[in-house]
């Protein structure tokens, strides 16, 4: 997030699929001028989530896949607290029945904390402030992963600058998690190889054959 912009997309997608999404928008860098306001808005959105029975129309936040994953998420959240991140809301299991994790928001997260370097795969948002474009590009790229990223700004030049510099296979601008069949999707670095969707996906289902043949004389 690089300038004053609606917080709607970031709030929804950090908890998309209760965080059990390969491209969950959970590691967020916010420019200093709007940082405090953004954190406050994300806390409000997290606290407004309705956890419970997925068959209940009022529910918009389901359970984690199993107890093992829930324990992993809670363990990483606990490490964030120990390492000095500011826990704004959530942080624990919801209720006594089911594998429900409270929507969790951390502020003042350092780039070397476990919650920033590891893939949590849960509804945990980590928010950090930044000053300059050069700084945030370097910090955002300082990860072993590179599947997807998002840039939120009203400045088109900044949009192009940051999206071109980010080492991610898919970059969204002022939106997030928008996938269409024509657009290739896949990651850099430890986020995999090859692409799904689009013409590039067909390469995974084809093989290239080279035939080299000697002929006694020119035939045409």
N, C-alpha and C positions, 0 to 999 in steps of 0.2 A: 504494500500500500504506500504510494509515494506522494499523494497530496489529498486534500479534502475530497472525499468520495463517499458514496453510500456504503454503509457497512453491511447491507443486506446479504450480498452474495457470500462474503467471507464468513458471516455468522452461520449461514445454512450449511455451507460445504465443509466446515471444520467438523461437523457432526453428521455428515452424510453417511448413511449406513451405519450409524453409531460409531463412526471412525474406522469401521472394518472395510476400508476402501483403499485400493492401491495408490490412489492419487488424492487422498484426503488433504484438504488445505489446512494443515494444523500448525505449521511453522511459519509465523507471520512477522514480517518486519514493517514497522509503522514509523513514518517520519515524525520527528520530535514534536512539531507544532500541533499535531492532532492526536498524539499518543494517548494521553490521559482520557480524552473523550472516547477514543476508539475502544480502549480497554473497558471503560464503563459500559459502552453499548454492548460489547460482547458478553459481559457478565450478565446484563439484563436478558439477553437472548438465551444464554445457557440456562439461566434460572427459570425461564418461561417454558422450557421443554417439558412435555408431559410424558412421564415414563409409565409403562404398564403393559397390559394385555394388547398385543398387536391387532387383535380383532375388534378392539374398542376404537371407534372412529375418532375419539378425542386423543388417542395416543399418537405421538409423533417421534418417540424415542424408544427403541426396542432393547433387547438384551444382547449381551456378547455371545459368542458362539458356544463357549463352555467355561467350566470353572478354571481350567488351566489358563485360558486367555485372560479371564477376569483377574486372576492372581498376578499375571505378568503386568497388566496395566496398573494395578494398585501398587505393585513393587516399584515400577518406574515413577509413579506419582510420588511415592514416599522418598525416592532418591532425589526428585526435584526439590522437595522441601528441605532435605538434608543438605543439599548443595547450594541452597540459598535463594532459589526462585521464590517469588511472591505468589502464594496460592490465593487466588481471588474468590473462587467458589468451587464447590464439588470436592473431589479428592477421594471419595470412598464408595463403597457398595451402597446401592439403593435398595432398601427393604431386606427382608430375610428370605424371600422366595424368588428364585430365578437368578440369572447372572447379569443383573442390571448394574451398570456403572454410572454414577452421577456425572452429568456433563461438567467438565473441569476446565478452568481457565487459569493459566499461569501468566504473570507479568514479570518483567525484569529478568528474562531468561538469558543466560550467558551461552555463547555458542558451543562451549565445551561441556556443557551439562549433558547428562545421559538423556534427558527428555528432549534435547535438541538434536543429538547425534544418532539416536536410535529410532527405529520405526515402531511406534507404540501400538498402532493398529487399534486405537480406541478413541473415545470422545474426549480427547485432551488437546487443548489449544495452548500453544506457547507463543507469547507475544514479546517482541524485543524492539526497542527504539533504534533509529538510525538518523544520521545527519545528512550525508551526501549520497549521490547516486553511485559514485565510485566505491564508497564504503559498502553499501548494501549489495552491490553486484558481487564484490569479493566475498562477503560473508555468506550470501545465498549459495554461491558456488562451492563453498568450503564444506562439502559433504560427499559421502561415498555414493549417494543416490542422485538420480537425475531423471525421474519419470515425468513429472509435470510441475508447472509453476504458474503463478498468476500475477499480473501487474494491474494495479488500480490507480488511475490518475486521470486528470482532466487535460493533461499536457500530452499531445500526440507525439511530440519529439522525444519526450521522456519515455513514452511507451515503446517506441521503436528502439531507443538506445538500450533500455533494460532488457527487453524481450530478445534482442539480438545477442546480447552478452551472456544471458543465462544459459548454463549448460544443462538444458532439460529438453527432452524429446518433444514435449508439447507445452506451449505457453499460451495462456488465455489472457485477454485484455479486457478489463472491466466486466468480466464474467468468469464463471468457473464451472468445470465439469460438463462442458458442452461437447458432446461427441456425436458426430455424424458419420455415416457409412463411407463418405467420400474422403474423409480426412484421416491420414495415417496416424496411428497412436502407438507409442513405444518409448523406451527410455535410453538414457545415456548411462555410462559407468555401471554400477552394480544393479541398476534397475532393468537389466535385461538386454537382449539384442533382438534385432528384427523388428518388424512393425505389424500391428494388427490394423484392419480396416484400410480402405483405399487401395489403389493399384499396387502399392508396396506389399500389401499382405499376400498377394498372389505369388510373390517370389518364394514364400515358404512352402508352397504346394507344387512347385515346378522344379525340374532339374535341367541343367544346361549340358548338352552333349556336343563335343567337338569331334568331327570326323576328318582325318587327314588322309588323303588318298593319292597314290602315284599313278599317273596315266602315261601310256607309252608314247602318245603323240597328241598334239592339239586336235581337238575334235570339232572345232568351229572357228 
